[in-house]
Amino acid sequence: MSSNSIPKPWGYRWRSSRFLIVSSITIALFSETFLYGFLVPILRYMLEDRLHTDPLETQNYTTALLTIHGLFTLVSAPVIAHFVDKSPNRRTPLLIALAGCCVGTLLIATTASVWMLFVGRIIQAIAGAAAWVIGFALLVDNVAREHVGNMIGIAMSFVTAGIVGGPMVSGVLLEWIGYWGAWSVPLGVLVLDIIARLVLIDPADIPKVCPDPPTSRQPEPGESTGLLSGVVTPASHADATATATATATANATAEGFYRTILGDLRVLAGLANALMTSFIMAGFNTTLPVHLRDIFGWGSLPIGMMFFFLQLPPIILGGTMGWVRDKVGLKLPTTLGWIGSVPLLWLLGICGDERFPWANTGLRGARLFVGCILAFGVVSMLVRGAGPVQLARIMKDLQARNPQLFGANGGSSRVFSMTEMAYSLGMMLGPLFTGVLSQMIGYYYMYLILAILCLLLGVASFRYLDGEPKSETS
């Protein structure tokens, strides 16, 4: 009987199914984005009523907490990815990330000082970066190339739902059932995340069954081995050479990974898409509330509805958009999305501008703004997720040509750490640039600059993004 026969875990078939992998990863991504936005509406209450800070410092603390989250995500993502790609097991790092997320959330919820609030947010940022990088890598590694767009589209729908649902749920529950009642929801989401990650089995974690090695002849009792102990046989020499070559290849791969990837202009175009998407959305978060209050006199409810309208199309149609990308490629829809954003951003900029009386104030201007926000939500659906899909396809193409190019465990985590870094950089730079531009040159010119950037990125997308999709077998 073979001693190498390895029994599979209970429920292996359904616990390692693509459906459960996609479900578990989408729950993980939803929980991370949900927790990111959950803190924003409740933060003022925490600072002023629980920690008794000066209300004049609330805006400074809010800005600092959001910035530090992006900073630690940006710094930690490549480090996490480097070590994850060296490990053949991704389930354990996912569980460690979940533990970090739980610790960070509990620190924030029970905080008794400002410094503890910052520590909790930093832990959340690092754990969230790990979940994002490992989750997307696990998702792509278990999906064929021709279905990458669909799967990432579904995942991005849950990401967007978390971004929208976090602030909405926390604000409503704080008013209805109080502070601790509000925190019961993210804790419940974390419990669901724990269950999903414990049940999940990554097929790559199950060792392949190897044949029994040939038994070597044992020396006879009277046979001497001393004279042969120092002799190097051709077989042992070949094994040593192969081991040395594999080690050298692994070292070269580790050193040249980013040089290989970043030397491809298609990768840079994908990263630019990820950065610009988060840049614009973070800029909206910074400028829209004040802008709408000034030009239309709107309160928190109509302003919140604008953000809901902005995110609604990607939530509903994210999976469909991914399917379209799998059928027609990235180039056409992404280019149309960026080009279509140009007139919409210009129209958003003229609302409330005195040089355009027909769109300045009143019901006409408000209707124009709402219509443009809805339309921008639709066209943004064409560009969201284009960066991760582009990098995933390039990585699969490179590894199909040379399976050992990025090492024995592949380079998925490092590839998606780059998209996470680009996205986090956009989340940091978006509020900074849009806030400064709106104060220095006004909202009209700020939106005009965003429109020009979208036009340039549309040209780059048409030039460098992948066109017609192809299957892994081709």
C-alpha positions in Angstrom: 0.0 0.0 0.0 1.4 3.4 -0.9 2.3 5.7 2.0 1.9 8.8 -0.2 -1.9 8.5 -0.7 -3.2 11.8 0.9 -6.9 11.8 1.8 -8.8 14.9 0.9 -10.5 17.0 3.6 -14.2 16.6 4.3 -16.4 18.3 1.8 -13.4 19.0 -0.5 -15.5 19.1 -3.7 -17.8 21.9 -2.6 -15.3 23.6 -0.2 -12.9 24.1 -3.1 -15.5 24.9 -5.8 -15.2 28.0 -7.8 -18.5 29.2 -6.5 -17.4 29.0 -2.9 -14.0 30.6 -3.7 -15.7 33.5 -5.4 -18.3 33.9 -2.7 -15.7 33.8 0.1 -13.4 36.4 -1.6 -16.3 38.7 -2.4 -17.4 38.6 1.3 -13.9 39.4 2.3 -13.6 42.3 0.0 -17.1 43.6 1.0 -16.2 43.4 4.7 -13.0 45.4 4.2 -14.6 48.2 2.2 -17.6 48.2 4.5 -15.4 48.7 7.5 -13.4 51.4 5.7 -16.5 53.6 5.1 -18.4 52.6 8.3 -16.2 54.8 10.4 -16.7 58.1 8.5 -20.2 59.1 9.6 -19.7 57.9 13.2 -16.3 59.5 13.6 -17.6 62.9 14.7 -19.6 61.3 17.5 -16.6 59.3 18.6 -14.2 62.2 18.7 -16.5 64.9 20.2 -18.9 62.9 22.4 -16.8 59.9 23.5 -13.3 61.3 23.4 -14.2 64.9 24.2 -11.9 66.5 21.6 -12.2 70.1 20.4 -14.9 70.2 17.6 -12.6 72.5 15.7 -10.1 69.6 15.4 -12.7 67.1 14.1 -11.9 67.9 10.4 -8.1 67.6 11.1 -8.5 64.2 12.8 -10.8 63.0 10.1 -8.4 63.9 7.3 -5.5 62.4 9.3 -7.3 59.1 9.8 -8.3 58.7 6.2 -4.8 59.7 5.0 -3.0 57.4 7.3 -5.2 54.5 6.2 -4.2 55.1 2.6 -0.5 55.6 3.5 -0.2 52.3 5.4 -2.1 50.4 2.7 0.2 51.8 0.1 3.4 50.9 2.1 2.2 47.4 3.4 0.8 46.0 0.2 4.0 45.2 -1.6 5.6 43.8 1.5 2.7 41.5 2.2 2.6 40.4 -1.4 6.3 39.5 -1.4 5.9 37.1 1.5 2.6 35.7 0.3 4.0 34.7 -3.1 6.8 32.8 -1.2 4.2 30.7 0.6 2.2 28.0 -1.2 -0.6 28.3 1.3 -2.9 31.4 1.0 -5.6 30.3 3.4 -3.4 31.0 6.5 -2.5 34.5 5.4 -6.2 35.2 4.8 -7.0 34.1 8.3 -4.2 36.2 9.8 -5.5 39.2 7.9 -9.0 38.5 9.3 -7.6 38.4 12.8 -5.9 41.7 12.3 -9.1 43.2 11.0 -11.0 42.0 14.1 -8.3 43.5 16.4 -8.3 46.8 14.6 -12.1 47.0 14.6 -12.4 46.2 18.3 -9.7 48.8 19.1 -11.6 51.5 17.2 -15.0 50.5 18.7 -13.7 50.5 22.3 -11.2 53.3 22.0 -10.6 55.4 25.0 -8.1 57.8 23.5 -7.2 59.3 20.1 -3.9 57.4 19.8 -5.7 54.1 20.2 -8.1 55.2 17.4 -5.1 55.7 15.2 -3.5 52.4 16.1 -6.8 50.6 15.3 -7.0 52.3 12.0 -3.4 51.4 11.1 -4.1 47.7 11.9 -7.3 47.9 9.8 -5.3 49.3 6.9 -2.6 46.6 7.0 -5.2 43.8 7.4 -7.3 45.3 4.6 -4.4 45.5 2.2 -3.6 41.8 2.9 -7.2 40.8 2.3 -7.3 42.8 -0.9 -4.1 41.5 -2.3 -4.5 37.8 -1.3 -8.2 37.8 -2.1 -7.8 39.0 -5.7 -4.8 36.7 -6.2 -6.7 33.7 -5.0 -9.7 34.7 -7.2 -7.6 35.0 -10.4 -5.6 31.9 -9.8 -8.7 29.8 -9.7 -10.4 31.3 -12.7 -9.6 30.8 -16.4 -8.2 33.7 -18.4 -11.4 34.0 -20.4 -13.5 34.5 -17.3 -11.3 36.9 -15.4 -13.3 40.0 -16.4 -16.6 38.4 -15.2 -15.2 37.3 -11.8 -13.5 40.6 -11.1 -16.6 42.5 -12.2 -18.7 40.5 -9.6 -16.0 41.2 -6.9 -16.0 44.9 -7.7 -19.8 45.0 -7.4 -19.4 43.8 -3.8 -16.5 46.2 -3.2 -18.7 49.1 -4.4 -21.6 47.8 -2.2 -19.3 47.9 0.8 -18.2 51.5 0.0 -21.8 52.7 -0.3 -23.2 50.5 2.5 -20.7 51.3 5.2 -21.4 55.0 5.6 -25.1 54.6 5.0 -25.6 51.8 7.6 -23.4 53.5 10.3 -25.2 56.9 10.0 -28.7 55.4 10.1 -28.0 52.9 13.0 -26.2 55.6 15.1 -29.4 57.6 15.0 -31.8 54.7 15.5 -30.2 52.3 18.0 -27.1 54.1 19.3 -23.3 53.6 19.3 -23.0 50.0 20.3 -26.0 48.9 18.3 -24.3 50.4 15.2 -21.1 48.5 15.8 -23.0 45.2 16.0 -23.4 45.2 12.2 -19.6 45.3 11.3 -19.0 42.7 14.0 -21.7 40.5 12.4 -20.0 41.0 9.0 -16.7 39.9 10.5 -18.4 36.8 11.9 -19.7 35.9 8.4 -16.2 36.6 7.1 -14.7 34.2 9.6 -17.1 31.4 8.7 -16.4 31.9 4.9 -12.6 31.8 5.4 -12.7 28.7 7.6 -14.8 26.8 5.2 -12.8 27.7 2.1 -10.2 25.3 0.7 -7.7 26.5 -1.9 -7.2 23.6 -4.3 -3.5 24.6 -4.6 -3.1 23.8 -0.8 -3.8 20.1 -1.4 -0.5 18.3 -2.2 -0.5 16.2 -5.4 -0.2 12.4 -4.8 3.2 11.3 -5.9 4.3 7.8 -6.8 6.3 5.8 -4.4 10.0 6.5 -4.8 12.1 3.5 -6.0 13.7 1.7 -3.1 17.4 1.7 -3.0 19.4 -1.5 -2.4 20.7 -1.8 1.1 24.3 -2.7 1.5 25.1 -6.2 2.6 26.4 -6.6 6.1 29.9 -7.3 4.9 29.9 -4.6 2.2 32.1 -1.6 2.8 30.7 1.9 1.8 33.6 4.0 3.0 35.4 4.1 -0.4 32.2 5.3 -2.2 31.0 7.8 0.4 32.9 10.7 -1.3 32.2 9.7 -4.9 29.8 12.0 -6.8 27.7 10.0 -9.2 26.3 11.5 -12.4 22.8 11.4 -11.0 23.7 13.2 -7.8 25.7 15.7 -9.8 22.6 16.3 -12.1 20.4 16.8 -9.0 22.8 19.3 -7.5 23.0 21.2 -10.7 19.2 21.3 -11.1 18.8 22.5 -7.5 21.4 25.2 -8.0 19.7 26.3 -11.2 16.3 26.5 -9.6 17.7 28.5 -6.7 19.4 30.9 -9.0 16.2 31.3 -11.1 14.2 32.0 -8.0 16.6 34.6 -6.9 16.6 36.2 -10.3 12.8 36.1 -10.4 12.6 37.9 -7.0 15.0 40.6 -8.1 13.5 41.1 -11.6 9.8 40.8 -11.0 9.0 44.5 -10.9 11.4 45.2 -13.7 9.7 42.6 -15.9 6.2 43.8 -15.1 6.7 47.5 -15.1 8.7 47.3 -18.4 5.4 46.5 -20.1 3.4 49.6 -21.2 0.2 47.6 -21.0 0.8 47.2 -17.2 1.4 50.9 -16.8 -1.9 51.7 -18.6 -3.7 49.3 -16.3 -2.2 50.9 -13.2 -3.1 54.3 -14.6 -6.7 53.2 -14.9 -6.8 52.0 -11.3 -5.2 55.2 -10.0 -7.5 57.5 -11.9 -10.6 55.7 -10.9 -9.9 56.0 -7.2 -8.6 59.6 -7.8 -11.9 60.8 -9.2 -14.1 59.0 -6.7 -12.0 60.2 -3.7 -12.1 63.7 -5.2 -15.9 63.5 -5.3 -16.0 62.5 -1.6 -13.9 65.6 -0.8 -15.6 68.3 -2.9 -19.2 67.3 -3.6 -20.7 67.9 0.0 -19.4 71.5 0.2 -20.0 72.3 -3.4 -23.7 71.1 -3.4 -24.3 72.9 -0.1 -23.0 76.2 -1.6 -24.7 76.1 -5.0 -28.1 74.4 -4.1 -28.3 74.7 -0.3 -28.6 70.9 0.0 -28.4 69.1 3.3 -27.0 65.7 4.2 -29.9 63.6 2.7 -29.8 64.9 -0.9 -26.0 64.9 -0.8 -26.0 61.3 0.3 -28.4 60.4 -2.4 -25.9 61.8 -5.0 -23.3 59.4 -3.8 -25.8 56.6 -3.9 -26.7 57.4 -7.5 -23.0 57.5 -8.3 -22.4 54.0 -7.0 -25.7 52.4 -8.0 -25.0 51.4 -11.6 -21.7 49.6 -10.8 -23.4 47.7 -8.0 -26.2 46.4 -10.2 -24.3 45.9 -13.5 -20.7 45.2 -12.3 -20.9 41.4 -13.2 -22.6 42.2 -16.5 -19.8 44.6 -17.4 -17.2 41.9 -16.5 -18.9 39.5 -18.9 -18.8 42.2 -21.6 -15.1 42.6 -21.1 -14.6 38.8 -21.4 -16.4 38.9 -24.7 -15.1 42.1 -26.4 -11.9 42.8 -24.5 -10.9 45.8 -22.4 -9.9 48.3 -25.0 -13.3 49.3 -26.4 -15.4 49.6 -23.2 -12.7 51.3 -21.2 -11.9 53.8 -23.9 -15.6 54.6 -24.3 -15.9 55.0 -20.5 -13.1 57.6 -20.3 -14.1 59.5 -23.4 -17.7 59.5 -22.2 -16.6 61.0 -18.8 -15.2 64.1 -20.5 -18.5 66.0 -21.3 -20.1 64.8 -18.1 -17.3 66.2 -15.9 -17.5 69.5 -17.8 -21.3 69.6 -17.2 -20.8 68.9 -13.5 -18.4 71.8 -13.4 -20.8 74.4 -15.0 -23.6 73.7 -12.5 -23.5 76.6 -10.1 -21.0 78.6 -12.1 -22.2 82.2 -12.7 -20.8 82.2 -16.3 -23.5 79.7 -17.2 -26.8 81.2 -16.0 -28.9 78.4 -17.5 -27.1 75.9 -15.2 -26.5 78.1 -12.2 -29.2 77.7 -9.6 -32.8 76.6 -9.3 -34.5 73.4 -10.4 -32.9 73.3 -13.8 -29.4 73.3 -12.4 -30.3 70.6 -9.8 -31.9 68.4 -12.5 -28.8 68.7 -14.7 -26.5 67.8 -11.8 -28.5 64.8 -10.8 -28.7 63.6 -14.4 -24.9 64.0 -14.9 -24.2 62.1 -11.7 -26.4 59.2 -12.8 -24.8 59.2 -16.3 -21.3 59.4 -14.8 -22.1 56.4 -12.6 -23.0 54.5 -15.8 -19.9 55.4 -17.7 -17.7 54.9 -14.7 -18.9 51.3 -14.7 -17.0 50.9 -18.0 -13.7 51.8 -16.4 -13.9 50.4 -12.9 -11.9 47.2 -12.5 -10.2 47.6 -15.9 -6.8 47.9 -14.2 -7.0 44.6 -12.2 -8.4 42.7 -15.2 -5.6 44.0 -17.4 -2.8 43.0 -15.0 -4.4 39.6 -14.4 -4.5 38.8 -18.1 -0.9 40.0 -18.6 0.3 37.9 -15.7 -1.5 34.8 -17.0 -0.1 35.3 -20.5 3.5 35.6 -19.1 3.1 32.6 -16.8 1.6 30.5 -19.7 4.8 31.1 -21.7 7.1 30.5 -18.7 5.4 28.9 -15.7 8.5 29.5 -13.5 8.9 33.2 -14.5 7.6 34.5 -11.2 8.7 31.6 -9.0 7.2 28.3 -8.0 4.1 30.0 -6.4 3.5 32.5 -9.1 3.3 36.3 -8.8 -0.4 36.9 -8.4 -0.1 38.5 -5.0 2.6 40.9 -6.1 0.7 41.8 -9.2 -2.4 42.7 -7.2 -0.3 44.5 -4.7 0.5 46.9 -7.5 -3.1 47.6 -8.3 -3.8 48.1 -4.6 -0.9 50.6 -4.4 -2.2 52.4 -7.5 -5.7 52.5 -6.0 -4.5 53.7 -2.6 -2.3 56.3 -4.2 -5.4 57.7 -6.0 -7.3 57.7 -2.7 -4.6 59.8 -1.2 -3.9 62.2 -4.1 -7.6 62.6 -5.1 -8.7 64.6 -2.0 -5.4 66.5 -1.9 -5.5 67.7 -5.5 -9.2 68.3 -5.8 -9.4 70.1 -2.5 -6.5 72.4 -3.4 -7.7 73.0 -7.0 -11.3 73.8 -5.9 -10.0 76.4 -3.5 -7.4 77.9 -5.8 -9.1 78.0 -9.3 -12.7 77.0 -8.5 -14.9 74.0 -9.2 -15.4 74.7 -12.9 -11.6 74.5 -13.7 -11.1 71.6 -11.3 -13.7 69.6 -13.2 -12.2 70.7 -16.5 -8.8 69.4 -15.5 -10.3 66.1 -14.5 -12.0 66.0 -17.9 -8.7 66.5 -19.7 -7.0 63.8 -17.6 -9.9 61.4 -18.6 -9.4 62.3 -22.3 -5.7 61.5 -22.1 -6.3 58.2 -20.3 -8.9 57.3 -22.9 -6.2 57.7 -25.6 -3.8 55.6 -23.5 -6.4 52.9 -23.0 -7.1 52.7 -26.7 -3.4 52.4 -27.4 -2.3 49.9 -24.7 -5.2 48.0 -23.2 -5.9 44.5 -24.5 -8.3 44.2 -27.4 -10.0 41.0 -28.4 -9.9 38.4 -25.5 -8.3 35.0 -25.9 -8.6 31.8 -24.0 -5.9 30.2 -21.9 -5.6 27.3 -24.4 -4.9 29.7 -27.3 
